[in-house]
Every structure is written in C-alpha cells, then in structure tokens.
Amino acid sequence: MSAATGISIVIRLAQSLELDQILNLAEAILWISIACLFLVRLRRSQQNRDLAITCVIAFALFGVSDFIEIRTRAWYQPVSLLILKAGCIVTFVTLFIIYRRCRNIPPDKTPQCPPDC
C-alpha cells in the first residue's frame, strides 16, 4: 500500500466521522502513545518498574475506552465503559500519589517496614 493510498483511506474515514468522534480518535491515539512512551521508558530503566507497568496498562485501556466511545458516542454508555473509564482515572490518581510519595523520600533513606508487619 502506498502512502497516497493510506492518506486517502484516512481522509475517507475522517469524512465519515463527526467532530466528537474525530476528537475521541485523537484522544485514543494520545493515550495509547503515552502508554508506548511508558513502555519504552520501562525497557530502559529499572526504577519504578511496577508503576511504569501499571501506567502502560492504564493508559492503553483508557485509549481503548476512547475507541469504544467513538462507536457509542457517550462516555457513560454502556455501563461497562463508564466502569472502565472510572477505574482508569482512579488508577491514574493512585499512581500519581504513589509516585509523589516515592519522590519525597531522600535517596539515602529507604522506607522501612514497621516492626509489627
């Protein structure tokens, strides 16, 4: 397939979509791109590996939810889409809080488990 053929397919697709669907497509591409960036970073670094893996999964799922939203045209229907989006947002907030807490620990001090663990 040549580049011109690919471009004409994309143009035909864009013409068949309405503005909200085009924006959802752009969002889906954005979230999946962010997931790919975390995946590339994951391969290069051993630091915060669990957080990075969780980010890859959460951003990829959030992108998939936008692909579903292109078809349903509502972020709250079906209910499973609403639950998926809410789960991703809760995951993003939780990851951010964990990441901020890890950054506030001085490098020379490792978190210690209390003796009664």
TIMI-2910 file (N, C-alpha, C, CB; in pm, 1 decimal, decimal comma, always signed):
<rs>
+----------+----------+----------+----------+----------+----------+----------+----------+----------+----------+----------+----------+------+
!      n_x !      n_y !      n_z !     ca_x !     ca_y !     ca_z !      c_x !      c_y !      c_z !     cb_x !     cb_y !     cb_z ! resn !
+----------+----------+----------+----------+----------+----------+----------+----------+----------+----------+----------+----------+------+
!    +85,0 !   -117,3 !     +0,0 !     +0,0 !     +0,0 !     +0,0 !    +89,6 !   +123,6 !     +0,0 !    -96,7 !     -0,2 !   +122,5 !  Met !
!    +62,3 !   +215,3 !    -87,4 !   +143,2 !   +336,2 !    -96,5 !    +96,3 !   +439,3 !     +5,5 !   +137,1 !   +394,8 !   -238,4 !  Ser !
!   +179,3 !   +540,2 !    +25,4 !   +145,3 !   +646,7 !   +119,9 !    +20,3 !   +720,7 !    +74,5 !   +262,4 !   +745,1 !   +135,1 !  Ala !
!     +5,5 !   +742,0 !    -55,3 !   -111,9 !   +812,5 !   -107,9 !   -240,1 !   +734,2 !    -80,3 !    -96,6 !   +836,7 !   -258,8 !  Ala !
!   -232,9 !   +601,6 !    -93,3 !   -349,5 !   +517,6 !    -64,1 !   -385,3 !   +526,3 !    +83,7 !   -322,6 !   +371,0 !   -104,0 !  Thr !
!   -283,9 !   +520,5 !   +168,7 !   -307,5 !   +531,5 !   +312,7 !   -369,1 !   +664,5 !   +350,5 !   -178,5 !   +512,3 !   +388,4 !  Gly !
!   -319,7 !   +771,9 !   +290,6 !   -373,4 !   +905,4 !   +319,0 !   -517,8 !   +916,4 !   +273,1 !   -288,2 !  +1013,7 !   +251,0 !  Ile !
!   -548,9 !   +860,0 !   +156,5 !   -687,8 !   +867,0 !   +107,3 !   -782,2 !   +787,3 !   +196,5 !   -696,5 !   +814,9 !    -37,3 !  Ser !
!   -735,8 !   +675,9 !   +251,0 !   -818,5 !   +597,2 !   +343,9 !   -846,1 !   +678,5 !   +470,1 !   -748,6 !   +462,7 !   +380,3 !  Ile !
!   -742,6 !   +744,7 !   +523,5 !   -759,6 !   +826,1 !   +644,5 !   -855,1 !   +942,1 !   +617,0 !   -622,7 !   +879,7 !   +694,3 !  Val !
!   -843,5 !  +1005,4 !   +501,6 !   -932,3 !  +1117,1 !   +466,8 !  -1076,4 !  +1069,5 !   +456,3 !   -888,3 !  +1182,5 !   +334,3 !  Ile !
!  -1098,4 !   +954,1 !   +391,6 !  -1234,4 !   +899,9 !   +382,2 !  -1290,6 !   +866,8 !   +519,8 !  -1236,1 !   +774,9 !   +293,9 !  Arg !
!  -1206,5 !   +810,6 !   +607,0 !  -1251,1 !   +779,5 !   +743,0 !  -1287,7 !   +907,1 !   +817,3 !  -1141,9 !   +702,5 !   +819,9 !  Leu !
!  -1202,7 !  +1008,6 !   +809,1 !  -1228,6 !  +1134,7 !   +878,1 !  -1356,3 !  +1201,0 !   +826,9 !  -1110,0 !  +1229,6 !   +861,3 !  Ala !
!  -1384,7 !  +1189,4 !   +698,4 !  -1505,4 !  +1248,7 !   +642,3 !  -1631,0 !  +1176,7 !   +688,4 !  -1498,4 !  +1247,9 !   +491,3 !  Gln !
!  -1618,5 !  +1049,6 !   +723,4 !  -1734,7 !   +973,2 !   +767,8 !  -1763,8 !   +992,6 !   +916,3 !  -1713,9 !   +826,4 !   +738,8 !  Ser !
!  -1671,6 !  +1053,1 !   +988,9 !  -1689,1 !  +1075,1 !  +1132,5 !  -1732,7 !  +1218,1 !  +1159,6 !  -1559,2 !  +1044,0 !  +1208,3 !  Leu !
!  -1803,7 !  +1235,2 !  +1269,3 !  -1839,9 !  +1368,9 !  +1313,6 !  -1731,5 !  +1419,9 !  +1407,7 !  -1979,2 !  +1369,6 !  +1383,0 !  Glu !
!  -1737,8 !  +1548,0 !  +1442,8 !  -1631,9 !  +1612,3 !  +1519,5 !  -1603,6 !  +1540,8 !  +1651,8 !  -1668,6 !  +1756,6 !  +1546,3 !  Leu !
!  -1708,1 !  +1504,4 !  +1725,5 !  -1685,2 !  +1437,5 !  +1853,8 !  -1613,7 !  +1304,1 !  +1835,3 !  -1817,9 !  +1415,7 !  +1926,5 !  Asp !
!  -1643,6 !  +1233,6 !  +1727,7 !  -1577,9 !  +1105,9 !  +1701,4 !  -1431,5 !  +1126,3 !  +1660,6 !  -1653,1 !  +1029,2 !  +1591,8 !  Gln !
!  -1404,9 !  +1231,5 !  +1585,6 !  -1267,0 !  +1262,2 !  +1546,4 !  -1184,7 !  +1297,6 !  +1670,0 !  -1263,5 !  +1378,7 !  +1443,7 !  Ile !
!  -1244,4 !  +1374,9 !  +1760,9 !  -1173,2 !  +1411,1 !  +1884,7 !  -1148,0 !  +1288,3 !  +1971,6 !  -1253,4 !  +1516,1 !  +1964,3 !  Leu !
!  -1245,2 !  +1196,6 !  +1976,6 !  -1223,2 !  +1072,1 !  +2051,0 !  -1113,0 !   +988,5 !  +1987,8 !  -1352,3 !   +990,8 !  +2058,2 !  Asn !
!  -1106,2 !   +988,2 !  +1856,1 !   -999,0 !   +916,2 !  +1787,7 !   -863,8 !   +978,0 !  +1821,9 !  -1021,4 !   +917,2 !  +1635,0 !  Leu !
!   -857,7 !  +1110,9 !  +1822,5 !   -733,1 !  +1179,6 !  +1859,5 !   -695,2 !  +1148,2 !  +2003,8 !   -747,3 !  +1332,2 !  +1840,4 !  Ala !
!   -794,8 !  +1146,6 !  +2092,5 !   -768,4 !  +1111,2 !  +2232,9 !   -715,7 !   +968,8 !  +2244,7 !   -896,0 !  +1126,7 !  +2317,2 !  Glu !
!   -777,5 !   +877,0 !  +2174,5 !   -734,1 !   +737,1 !  +2180,8 !   -589,0 !   +724,6 !  +2136,1 !   -824,8 !   +647,7 !  +2093,4 !  Ala !
!   -554,7 !   +793,9 !  +2028,2 !   -416,5 !   +790,6 !  +1979,2 !   -322,7 !   +851,9 !  +2083,2 !   -404,2 !   +866,2 !  +1844,1 !  Ile !
!   -364,5 !   +961,4 !  +2147,7 !   -282,7 !  +1025,2 !  +2251,3 !   -256,0 !   +929,9 !  +2367,2 !   -351,2 !  +1152,2 !  +2302,7 !  Leu !
!   -362,2 !   +868,3 !  +2422,0 !   -345,6 !   +781,0 !  +2539,4 !   -260,8 !   +658,4 !  +2506,3 !   -482,8 !   +736,5 !  +2592,7 !  Trp !
!   -280,0 !   +602,1 !  +2389,4 !   -200,5 !   +485,1 !  +2351,6 !    -55,9 !   +525,9 !  +2325,7 !   -260,1 !   +416,4 !  +2226,5 !  Ile !
!    -33,9 !   +645,7 !  +2274,2 !   +102,8 !   +696,6 !  +2256,3 !   +172,1 !   +714,1 !  +2390,5 !   +101,3 !   +830,2 !  +2180,1 !  Ser !
!    +99,6 !   +765,8 !  +2489,2 !   +156,5 !   +780,5 !  +2623,3 !   +190,9 !   +642,8 !  +2680,1 !    +57,7 !   +855,2 !  +2717,5 !  Ile !
!   +104,0 !   +544,7 !  +2659,1 !   +132,9 !   +408,2 !  +2704,7 !   +260,5 !   +356,7 !  +2639,9 !    +15,1 !   +313,6 !  +2672,9 !  Ala !
!   +278,3 !   +385,9 !  +2510,9 !   +400,3 !   +343,1 !  +2440,7 !   +524,1 !   +412,1 !  +2496,7 !   +388,3 !   +371,9 !  +2290,7 !  Cys !
!   +511,6 !   +539,2 !  +2533,4 !   +625,6 !   +610,3 !  +2594,0 !   +665,9 !   +545,6 !  +2726,7 !   +590,7 !   +759,6 !  +2616,4 !  Leu !
!   +567,0 !   +510,1 !  +2808,0 !   +598,1 !   +441,3 !  +2933,9 !   +661,5 !   +305,2 !  +2906,4 !   +470,7 !   +424,4 !  +3019,5 !  Phe !
!   +616,4 !   +238,7 !  +2801,4 !   +672,5 !   +108,2 !  +2765,9 !   +818,5 !   +121,4 !  +2724,3 !   +591,0 !    +43,5 !  +2652,9 !  Leu !
!   +850,0 !   +223,8 !  +2645,4 !   +988,9 !   +247,4 !  +2604,3 !  +1073,8 !   +281,0 !  +2726,3 !   +997,1 !   +361,8 !  +2499,4 !  Val !
!  +1020,6 !   +363,9 !  +2814,2 !  +1093,6 !   +401,3 !  +2936,7 !  +1115,0 !   +278,8 !  +3025,8 !  +1016,6 !   +511,4 !  +3014,9 !  Arg !
!  +1018,0 !   +192,2 !  +3026,3 !  +1025,4 !    +70,1 !  +3106,9 !  +1142,2 !    -17,1 !  +3062,7 !   +894,2 !     -8,9 !  +3097,2 !  Leu !
!  +1164,9 !    -23,8 !  +2933,5 !  +1273,8 !   -106,7 !  +2880,9 !  +1410,1 !    -48,8 !  +2914,6 !  +1260,5 !   -122,0 !  +2730,3 !  Arg !
!  +1417,7 !    +83,0 !  +2934,6 !  +1545,8 !   +149,2 !  +2959,7 !  +1579,5 !   +164,8 !  +3107,3 !  +1545,8 !   +283,6 !  +2895,6 !  Arg !
!  +1480,9 !   +155,7 !  +3194,5 !  +1504,6 !   +186,9 !  +3335,2 !  +1448,9 !    +77,5 !  +3424,8 !  +1442,3 !   +321,9 !  +3371,5 !  Ser !
!  +1515,0 !    +54,0 !  +3533,9 !  +1467,8 !    -42,2 !  +3633,4 !  +1394,8 !    +27,9 !  +3747,9 !  +1585,2 !   -123,9 !  +3688,3 !  Gln !
!  +1403,3 !   +160,6 !  +3752,1 !  +1343,3 !   +237,3 !  +3860,5 !  +1192,1 !   +249,0 !  +3840,9 !  +1407,1 !   +377,1 !  +3869,2 !  Gln !
!  +1116,8 !   +231,4 !  +3948,2 !   +970,4 !   +241,9 !  +3946,8 !   +906,4 !   +150,7 !  +3841,7 !   +929,1 !   +386,4 !  +3921,1 !  Asn !
!   +958,2 !    +33,1 !  +3828,1 !   +913,0 !    -61,1 !  +3724,8 !   +765,1 !    -97,0 !  +3740,5 !   +997,5 !   -188,3 !  +3729,4 !  Arg !
!   +721,1 !   -123,7 !  +3862,7 !   +580,4 !   -159,7 !  +3885,0 !   +487,2 !    -45,6 !  +3847,0 !   +557,6 !   -198,6 !  +4031,3 !  Asp !
!   +526,9 !    +77,7 !  +3882,2 !   +445,3 !   +193,2 !  +3846,7 !   +437,6 !   +209,8 !  +3695,3 !   +501,5 !   +320,3 !  +3911,1 !  Leu !
!   +550,0 !   +190,5 !  +3627,0 !   +553,2 !   +206,0 !  +3481,1 !   +466,4 !   +100,3 !  +3412,4 !   +697,9 !   +197,0 !  +3429,4 !  Ala !
!   +471,9 !    -23,2 !  +3459,6 !   +388,8 !   -130,1 !  +3401,5 !   +241,3 !    -96,7 !  +3420,1 !   +421,6 !   -267,8 !  +3466,5 !  Ile !
!   +206,2 !    -49,2 !  +3538,4 !    +67,4 !    -11,9 !  +3564,8 !    +24,8 !   +104,3 !  +3476,4 !    +48,7 !    +24,4 !  +3712,3 !  Thr !
!   +115,0 !   +200,4 !  +3453,6 !    +84,9 !   +313,2 !  +3364,6 !    +61,5 !   +265,4 !  +3221,3 !   +199,4 !   +416,2 !  +3367,8 !  Cys !
!   +143,5 !   +174,8 !  +3174,8 !   +126,3 !   +121,4 !  +3039,1 !    -13,3 !    +61,6 !  +3024,6 !   +234,9 !    +14,5 !  +3007,2 !  Val !
!    -51,8 !    -20,9 !  +3119,3 !   -181,4 !    -88,2 !  +3112,4 !   -295,8 !    +12,6 !  +3123,0 !   -193,2 !   -193,6 !  +3223,7 !  Ile !
!   -287,5 !   +105,0 !  +3219,7 !   -395,8 !   +201,1 !  +3241,5 !   -413,7 !   +295,0 !  +3122,4 !   -369,1 !   +282,3 !  +3367,6 !  Ala !
!   -302,9 !   +349,0 !  +3068,9 !   -315,0 !   +439,7 !  +2954,8 !   -364,2 !   +366,0 !  +2830,1 !   -180,3 !   +507,1 !  +2926,2 !  Phe !
!   -318,6 !   +243,6 !  +2810,2 !   -365,4 !   +165,8 !  +2694,6 !   -515,6 !   +137,8 !  +2706,6 !   -286,6 !    +32,4 !  +2682,9 !  Ala !
!   -560,7 !    +99,8 !  +2824,7 !   -703,8 !    +74,1 !  +2844,6 !   -785,7 !   +201,6 !  +2827,7 !   -728,5 !    +14,1 !  +2983,6 !  Leu !
!   -730,8 !   +315,2 !  +2872,8 !   -801,3 !   +441,0 !  +2856,3 !   -813,8 !   +475,4 !  +2707,9 !   -729,1 !   +553,8 !  +2932,2 !  Phe !
!   -709,8 !   +445,7 !  +2630,1 !   -716,6 !   +464,7 !  +2485,6 !   -821,0 !   +374,8 !  +2422,0 !   -581,2 !   +438,8 !  +2422,9 !  Gly !
!   -824,2 !   +249,3 !  +2464,4 !   -925,2 !   +155,6 !  +2412,9 !  -1065,2 !   +206,3 !  +2445,5 !   -904,2 !    +13,7 !  +2472,3 !  Val !
!  -1082,7 !   +262,9 !  +2565,2 !  -1214,9 !   +314,4 !  +2602,3 !  -1258,4 !   +427,5 !  +2509,4 !  -1214,1 !   +363,5 !  +2747,7 !  Ser !
!  -1163,9 !   +506,5 !  +2460,1 !  -1199,1 !   +611,4 !  +2364,3 !  -1236,2 !   +553,5 !  +2228,2 !  -1083,6 !   +709,5 !  +2348,9 !  Asp !
!  -1174,3 !   +442,8 !  +2189,0 !  -1216,5 !   +375,5 !  +2065,9 !  -1360,2 !   +325,3 !  +2079,8 !  -1121,4 !   +257,8 !  +2032,4 !  Phe !
!  -1394,1 !   +272,9 !  +2196,1 !  -1531,7 !   +227,8 !  +2221,3 !  -1626,7 !   +347,2 !  +2218,8 !  -1541,6 !   +153,6 !  +2357,7 !  Ile !
!  -1580,6 !   +458,4 !  +2275,3 !  -1663,5 !   +579,4 !  +2280,4 !  -1692,1 !   +635,7 !  +2141,0 !  -1595,1 !   +685,9 !  +2365,8 !  Glu !
!  -1603,9 !   +611,0 !  +2045,8 !  -1629,6 !   +654,2 !  +1907,5 !  -1757,9 !   +589,1 !  +1857,2 !  -1509,7 !   +618,1 !  +1814,0 !  Ile !
!  -1775,9 !   +463,4 !  +1890,7 !  -1894,6 !   +390,4 !  +1844,9 !  -2018,0 !   +426,4 !  +1927,3 !  -1869,8 !   +239,6 !  +1851,6 !  Arg !
!  -2004,1 !   +433,4 !  +2060,1 !  -2119,8 !   +457,5 !  +2146,8 !  -2157,9 !   +604,8 !  +2154,9 !  -2091,7 !   +405,3 !  +2285,7 !  Thr !
!  -2058,1 !   +693,5 !  +2132,7 !  -2076,1 !   +838,8 !  +2136,1 !  -2118,7 !   +889,5 !  +2273,3 !  -2178,4 !   +880,5 !  +2033,2 !  Arg !
!  -2092,1 !   +811,7 !  +2376,7 !  -2120,0 !   +854,0 !  +2513,9 !  -2020,0 !   +785,2 !  +2605,7 !  -2267,5 !   +820,3 !  +2555,7 !  Ala !
!  -1960,4 !   +860,5 !  +2697,9 !  -1859,7 !   +803,2 !  +2787,0 !  -1923,2 !   +722,5 !  +2898,8 !  -1772,8 !   +913,0 !  +2845,8 !  Trp !
!  -2052,8 !   +732,8 !  +2916,5 !  -2122,5 !   +666,3 !  +3026,2 !  -2208,1 !   +548,7 !  +2980,3 !  -2208,9 !   +765,6 !  +3098,7 !  Tyr !
!  -2211,8 !   +520,9 !  +2850,1 !  -2290,9 !   +408,8 !  +2799,7 !  -2205,4 !   +322,3 !  +2709,6 !  -2415,5 !   +458,6 !  +2724,1 !  Gln !
!  -2203,6 !   +195,1 !  +2723,1 !  -2268,1 !   +112,9 !  +2824,8 !  -2201,0 !   +132,6 !  +2961,2 !  -2263,9 !    -35,4 !  +2784,1 !  Pro !
!  -2263,4 !    +78,8 !  +3062,0 !  -2213,8 !    +95,9 !  +3198,4 !  -2071,8 !    +40,3 !  +3212,0 !  -2307,7 !    +26,7 !  +3298,8 !  Val !
!  -2040,9 !    -64,9 !  +3138,5 !  -1906,1 !   -122,9 !  +3145,2 !  -1800,6 !    -22,1 !  +3098,2 !  -1898,5 !   -251,4 !  +3059,7 !  Ser !
!  -1835,0 !    +63,8 !  +3002,0 !  -1742,7 !   +168,2 !  +2956,5 !  -1721,2 !   +271,1 !  +3067,3 !  -1796,5 !   +237,2 !  +2828,6 !  Leu !
!  -1827,5 !   +309,6 !  +3134,7 !  -1816,9 !   +402,4 !  +3248,3 !  -1728,7 !   +343,3 !  +3357,7 !  -1956,8 !   +435,4 !  +3305,0 !  Leu !
!  -1746,4 !   +216,3 !  +3387,5 !  -1665,7 !   +149,8 !  +3490,2 !  -1519,7 !   +143,9 !  +3447,2 !  -1719,0 !     +7,6 !  +3518,0 !  Ile !
!  -1493,7 !   +113,7 !  +3320,5 !  -1356,3 !   +109,8 !  +3269,2 !  -1290,2 !   +246,6 !  +3281,4 !  -1354,6 !    +63,2 !  +3122,4 !  Leu !
!  -1359,3 !   +351,8 !  +3238,6 !  -1303,1 !   +487,2 !  +3247,1 !  -1280,3 !   +527,6 !  +3392,6 !  -1396,3 !   +588,7 !  +3178,0 !  Lys !
!  -1376,2 !   +498,9 !  +3479,9 !  -1361,6 !   +533,4 !  +3621,8 !  -1244,4 !   +457,5 !  +3683,6 !  -1491,9 !   +502,4 !  +3699,0 !  Ala !
!  -1230,9 !   +331,0 !  +3649,5 !  -1118,7 !   +251,4 !  +3700,7 !   -984,8 !   +307,2 !  +3655,9 !  -1131,5 !   +106,6 !  +3655,5 !  Gly !
!   -977,2 !   +350,6 !  +3531,2 !   -852,6 !   +410,5 !  +3480,4 !   -821,2 !   +540,1 !  +3554,0 !   -862,9 !   +437,1 !  +3328,7 !  Cys !
!   -921,1 !   +623,7 !  +3575,2 !   -898,5 !   +751,5 !  +3643,0 !   -855,1 !   +729,0 !  +3787,1 !  -1025,2 !   +838,2 !  +3638,8 !  Ile !
!   -918,6 !   +635,1 !  +3855,6 !   -877,1 !   +603,0 !  +3993,1 !   -732,9 !   +552,1 !  +3992,7 !   -972,4 !   +496,6 !  +4056,7 !  Val !
!   -698,0 !   +471,2 !  +3893,6 !   -561,3 !   +420,6 !  +3881,9 !   -463,1 !   +534,2 !  +3859,1 !   -551,1 !   +319,1 !  +3768,2 !  Thr !
!   -497,1 !   +629,4 !  +3770,8 !   -408,1 !   +743,3 !  +3744,6 !   -383,5 !   +824,5 !  +3871,6 !   -467,6 !   +833,6 !  +3635,4 !  Phe !
!   -489,3 !   +852,6 !  +3945,5 !   -475,9 !   +931,3 !  +4069,0 !   -391,9 !   +855,5 !  +4171,1 !   -615,1 !   +964,5 !  +4128,4 !  Val !
!   -417,4 !   +726,8 !  +4186,7 !   -342,1 !   +645,1 !  +4280,7 !   -194,4 !   +638,7 !  +4242,0 !   -401,0 !   +504,2 !  +4287,5 !  Thr !
!   -166,1 !   +618,7 !  +4114,1 !    -27,4 !   +614,5 !  +4067,9 !    +43,5 !   +747,7 !  +4092,9 !    -22,1 !   +579,3 !  +3918,8 !  Leu !
!    -26,8 !   +857,5 !  +4069,9 !    +32,7 !   +988,8 !  +4092,6 !    +67,5 !  +1007,8 !  +4239,8 !    -62,4 !  +1099,6 !  +4046,0 !  Phe !
!    -23,6 !   +968,7 !  +4328,0 !     +1,6 !   +981,5 !  +4472,5 !   +121,0 !   +895,3 !  +4513,1 !   -124,2 !   +940,9 !  +4554,3 !  Ile !
!   +125,7 !   +771,9 !  +4466,9 !   +237,7 !   +682,5 !  +4499,4 !   +368,1 !   +738,8 !  +4446,2 !   +213,8 !   +541,9 !  +4441,9 !  Ile !
!   +366,4 !   +788,0 !  +4322,8 !   +487,5 !   +844,0 !  +4262,5 !   +536,4 !   +965,3 !  +4340,7 !   +461,8 !   +882,7 !  +4116,3 !  Tyr !
!   +445,5 !  +1053,8 !  +4380,2 !   +484,8 !  +1173,0 !  +4457,3 !   +544,2 !  +1132,8 !  +4592,7 !   +363,0 !  +1266,8 !  +4478,3 !  Arg !
!   +487,2 !  +1032,9 !  +4655,6 !   +541,0 !   +987,5 !  +4785,0 !   +679,7 !   +928,4 !  +4767,9 !   +447,5 !   +883,7 !  +4849,5 !  Arg !
!   +700,6 !   +853,1 !  +4661,4 !   +832,6 !   +793,6 !  +4636,3 !   +936,4 !   +901,4 !  +4607,7 !   +825,8 !   +694,8 !  +4518,7 !  Cys !
!   +897,7 !  +1006,8 !  +4539,4 !   +991,3 !  +1115,4 !  +4507,8 !  +1030,5 !  +1195,0 !  +4630,8 !   +930,8 !  +1208,4 !  +4404,8 !  Arg !
!   +944,2 !  +1199,4 !  +4732,1 !   +971,9 !  +1276,8 !  +4853,1 !  +1062,4 !  +1204,4 !  +4951,1 !   +843,4 !  +1311,8 !  +4921,3 !  Asn !
!  +1093,0 !  +1077,2 !  +4926,0 !  +1183,4 !  +1001,3 !  +5012,7 !  +1326,3 !  +1030,3 !  +4968,1 !  +1152,5 !   +846,9 !  +5007,5 !  Ile !
!  +1411,8 !  +1079,0 !  +5059,2 !  +1551,2 !  +1103,1 !  +5020,4 !  +1617,2 !   +975,3 !  +4971,0 !  +1630,6 !  +1160,7 !  +5138,2 !  Pro !
!  +1707,5 !   +984,8 !  +4870,7 !  +1767,4 !   +865,0 !  +4812,3 !  +1848,4 !   +781,7 !  +4911,0 !  +1855,0 !   +904,0 !  +4698,3 !  Pro !
!  +1902,8 !   +843,6 !  +5014,8 !  +1983,4 !   +768,4 !  +5110,6 !  +1899,3 !   +696,2 !  +5214,8 !  +2080,0 !   +860,5 !  +5179,3 !  Asp !
!  +1769,4 !   +720,0 !  +5216,8 !  +1681,5 !   +653,5 !  +5313,1 !  +1582,0 !   +566,4 !  +5238,4 !  +1607,7 !   +756,9 !  +5402,1 !  Lys !
!  +1580,2 !   +441,2 !  +5270,8 !  +1481,7 !   +351,8 !  +5212,2 !  +1366,6 !   +336,9 !  +5308,9 !  +1543,3 !   +214,3 !  +5178,0 !  Thr !
!  +1244,0 !   +325,6 !  +5258,9 !  +1132,6 !   +310,3 !  +5350,2 !  +1145,8 !   +181,7 !  +5431,5 !  +1001,0 !   +311,4 !  +5273,6 !  Pro !
!  +1124,5 !   +192,9 !  +5558,2 !  +1134,7 !    +78,6 !  +5648,2 !   +996,5 !    +30,7 !  +5687,5 !  +1216,3 !   +114,4 !  +5773,0 !  Gln !
!   +981,8 !    -97,7 !  +5690,9 !   +857,0 !   -157,0 !  +5735,1 !   +853,4 !   -151,8 !  +5887,5 !   +842,1 !   -303,3 !  +5682,8 !  Cys !
!   +741,3 !   -109,7 !  +5947,0 !   +733,5 !   -109,4 !  +6094,0 !   +756,8 !   -250,3 !  +6149,3 !   +595,6 !    -55,6 !  +6141,2 !  Pro !
!   +809,9 !   -259,7 !  +6271,9 !   +840,7 !   -390,5 !  +6328,8 !   +723,2 !   -485,4 !  +6341,5 !   +900,0 !   -372,2 !  +6460,8 !  Pro !
!   +602,1 !   -431,1 !  +6350,3 !   +486,9 !   -519,4 !  +6370,7 !   +426,6 !   -570,5 !  +6239,9 !   +380,6 !   -446,9 !  +6449,8 !  Asp !
!   +494,7 !   -552,5 !  +6123,3 !   +443,0 !   -603,3 !  +5994,7 !   +449,1 !   -753,5 !  +5988,4 !   +521,1 !   -544,4 !  +5878,0 !  Cys !
+----------+----------+----------+----------+----------+----------+----------+----------+----------+----------+----------+----------+------+
</rs>
